Amino acid sequence: MKHSSQKTGRIITYAALIIGSIIMIFPFVWMILTSSKTVSESMQVPPSILPAHLILSNFAEAVKSLPFANMYLNTALMILFRVIFAVVFSSMAGYAFAQLKFKGKNILFSIVLMQMMLPSQIFIIPQYQMVARLGIANTIAALVFPGIVSAFGTFFLRQAYMGIPKEVGEAAYLDGCNHWQTFTKVMFPLTSSSVAALTVFTAVFAYADLMWPLVVNSDLNMMTLSSGLATLRGQFSTNFPVLMAGSLLAMLPMVVLYLIFQRQFIEGVAMTGGK
């Protein structure tokens, strides 16, 4: 009876996981299929799942409609600089909040948590005013500006540094290291998995950022992939096959990025979540 109940529970668990996987994968499959349809097929009611004929010209039209080379470059530079800033500043802040003792630490960390609790849309107007006064609108610097400081990264790496015994830092101090040397030569290398996970998180968040690139960069050649694809939506009608073809071209870099770093991503999340 016990073996039978365990087998039944395992079957139910697998069935639920399979159904959940299908629900998660279906939008991507639908995007791929729609990218090969005609406009009439994409708007057909009831909808047709498979295209009558594979139409690859939608990809050529998407490339012709948008400067994908510029958008790939803008997105890559935005992700690169946001990742660098997130790793550098969040590592230092996370180490300070986790391992050091100083006045006002709890108050400052509460401010970091408050920033995480507030929706990002609240900061768009003041951030845009700062960018406009600096005269860096329609530039890569404008895209990177909101990611110079990462509240999520600070909290994320603080949890990682809290998982390191304080005796490690004390041993480094006894060996003659100051705080900076302890951080750079001892503590930071021990958080490599969490840093890799933060890198992937930051890259995904930056890639998916839509509202800020639309607000700060109006020049099509300075837009990112997400904001550029948004321009393919018409006011009264939309060529959905071309939009899906462009979306498929835009998502390929992130799929490759995840496939490369999936081990570090899973290890970092598991370690940080365990703490």
ZAMARGU-4260 file (C-alpha; in steps of 0.2 Angstrom, whole numbers, plus 5000, padded with zeros to 4 digits):
<rodrens>
0) 5000/5000/5000 | 5014/5012/5004 | 5023/5008/4988 | 5007/5011/4978 | 5004/5027/4986
5) 5021/5033/4983 | 5020/5028/4965 | 5003/5037/4963 | 5011/5053/4971 | 5026/5052/4959
10) 5014/5050/4944 | 5004/5065/4949 | 5019/5076/4952 | 5026/5071/4935 | 5010/5075/4927
15) 5009/5092/4935 | 5026/5096/4930 | 5023/5091/4912 | 5007/5101/4911 | 5017/5116/4919
20) 5031/5114/4906 | 5019/5114/4892 | 5010/5130/4898 | 5027/5138/4899 | 5034/5133/4882
25) 5017/5135/4873 | 5020/5154/4870 | 5037/5152/4863 | 5031/5138/4851 | 5016/5149/4846
30) 5029/5163/4842 | 5039/5152/4831 | 5024/5146/4822 | 5017/5163/4820 | 5033/5170/4813
35) 5030/5158/4798 | 5012/5162/4794 | 5004/5175/4783 | 4995/5190/4791 | 4978/5182/4788
40) 4983/5166/4796 | 4989/5175/4811 | 4972/5183/4814 | 4961/5168/4809 | 4947/5164/4820
45) 4947/5150/4826 | 4966/5151/4826 | 4976/5139/4815 | 4991/5131/4824 | 5002/5126/4810
50) 5005/5137/4795 | 4999/5132/4778 | 5016/5136/4771 | 5032/5141/4779 | 5035/5160/4775
55) 5053/5165/4779 | 5051/5182/4771 | 5044/5188/4788 | 5062/5187/4795 | 5069/5197/4780
60) 5055/5210/4782 | 5059/5212/4801 | 5077/5215/4798 | 5073/5227/4784 | 5060/5237/4796
65) 5072/5238/4811 | 5091/5242/4812 | 5095/5225/4821 | 5114/5227/4820 | 5112/5244/4830
70) 5099/5237/4842 | 5110/5221/4845 | 5125/5232/4849 | 5115/5244/4860 | 5107/5230/4870
75) 5124/5221/4872 | 5133/5237/4878 | 5119/5241/4890 | 5119/5223/4897 | 5138/5223/4898
80) 5140/5240/4908 | 5125/5236/4919 | 5133/5219/4923 | 5149/5227/4927 | 5142/5241/4938
85) 5130/5228/4947 | 5145/5216/4951 | 5157/5229/4956 | 5146/5241/4967 | 5134/5227/4974
90) 5149/5216/4979 | 5157/5230/4989 | 5140/5235/4997 | 5135/5217/5000 | 5151/5214/5009
95) 5150/5230/5019 | 5132/5226/5025 | 5136/5208/5029 | 5153/5208/5036 | 5157/5225/5043
100) 5151/5235/5058 | 5147/5254/5056 | 5135/5267/5062 | 5119/5268/5052 | 5121/5251/5044
105) 5103/5245/5047 | 5096/5261/5042 | 5105/5261/5026 | 5101/5243/5022 | 5082/5247/5026
110) 5083/5261/5012 | 5090/5248/5000 | 5075/5236/5004 | 5063/5251/5002 | 5070/5254/4985
115) 5067/5235/4981 | 5049/5237/4987 | 5044/5252/4976 | 5039/5249/4958 | 5053/5255/4946
120) 5041/5266/4937 | 5041/5278/4951 | 5059/5282/4948 | 5057/5285/4929 | 5053/5304/4930
125) 5067/5309/4942 | 5080/5298/4932 | 5075/5306/4916 | 5077/5323/4923 | 5094/5319/4928
130) 5098/5311/4911 | 5091/5327/4902 | 5101/5339/4913 | 5117/5329/4910 | 5114/5330/4892
135) 5116/5311/4889 | 5099/5307/4881 | 5099/5296/4866 | 5116/5288/4871 | 5122/5271/4878
140) 5125/5280/4895 | 5107/5285/4896 | 5102/5266/4894 | 5115/5261/4908 | 5111/5275/4920
145) 5097/5266/4930 | 5108/5251/4932 | 5123/5260/4940 | 5117/5255/4957 | 5107/5239/4960
150) 5097/5237/4976 | 5093/5219/4971 | 5111/5215/4968 | 5116/5222/4985 | 5103/5212/4994
155) 5108/5196/4983 | 5126/5197/4987 | 5124/5202/5005 | 5115/5185/5007 | 5130/5177/4999
160) 5143/5185/5010 | 5132/5181/5026 | 5135/5163/5021 | 5154/5165/5023 | 5159/5162/5042
165) 5167/5178/5050 | 5182/5168/5055 | 5188/5168/5037 | 5189/5187/5037 | 5197/5187/5054
170) 5210/5175/5049 | 5214/5186/5034 | 5215/5201/5046 | 5227/5191/5057 | 5238/5187/5041
175) 5240/5206/5039 | 5226/5210/5026 | 5216/5226/5028 | 5198/5227/5023 | 5200/5230/5005
180) 5213/5216/5003 | 5201/5204/5013 | 5187/5209/5001 | 5197/5207/4985 | 5208/5192/4989
185) 5198/5182/5001 | 5179/5186/5001 | 5175/5190/4983 | 5182/5174/4976 | 5172/5164/4988
190) 5156/5171/4980 | 5159/5167/4962 | 5144/5157/4960 | 5133/5170/4967 | 5141/5183/4956
195) 5138/5172/4941 | 5120/5171/4946 | 5119/5190/4948 | 5127/5192/4931 | 5113/5182/4923
200) 5099/5190/4933 | 5106/5208/4928 | 5108/5203/4910 | 5090/5196/4910 | 5083/5211/4918
205) 5092/5223/4907 | 5087/5214/4891 | 5068/5214/4897 | 5068/5232/4901 | 5056/5241/4890
210) 5049/5257/4897 | 5066/5265/4901 | 5074/5263/4884 | 5057/5269/4876 | 5057/5285/4887
215) 5076/5290/4886 | 5080/5285/4868 | 5069/5291/4854 | 5081/5288/4840 | 5078/5271/4832
220) 5096/5268/4830 | 5099/5270/4848 | 5085/5259/4854 | 5087/5242/4862 | 5079/5226/4855
225) 5064/5227/4867 | 5060/5245/4863 | 5064/5243/4845 | 5051/5228/4843 | 5038/5239/4852
230) 5039/5251/4837 | 5032/5236/4826 | 5015/5238/4834 | 5004/5249/4823 | 4991/5260/4830
235) 4977/5252/4821 | 4984/5236/4814 | 4999/5225/4817 | 5009/5213/4806 | 5010/5199/4819
240) 5021/5187/4809 | 5034/5201/4806 | 5033/5205/4825 | 5035/5187/4830 | 5049/5185/4818
245) 5058/5200/4825 | 5055/5194/4843 | 5062/5177/4838 | 5078/5186/4832 | 5079/5196/4847
250) 5077/5182/4860 | 5091/5171/4852 | 5106/5180/4862 | 5097/5177/4879 | 5094/5159/4875
255) 5112/5157/4871 | 5117/5166/4886 | 5107/5155/4897 | 5113/5139/4889 | 5131/5145/4893
260) 5128/5150/4911 | 5114/5139/4917 | 5125/5129/4929 | 5132/5145/4938 | 5114/5152/4937
265) 5107/5137/4946 | 5121/5135/4959 | 5121/5153/4963 | 5102/5153/4966 | 5102/5137/4976
270) 5116/5143/4987 | 5109/5160/4990 | 5091/5153/4993 | 5098/5141/5005 | 5105/5155/5016
</rodrens>
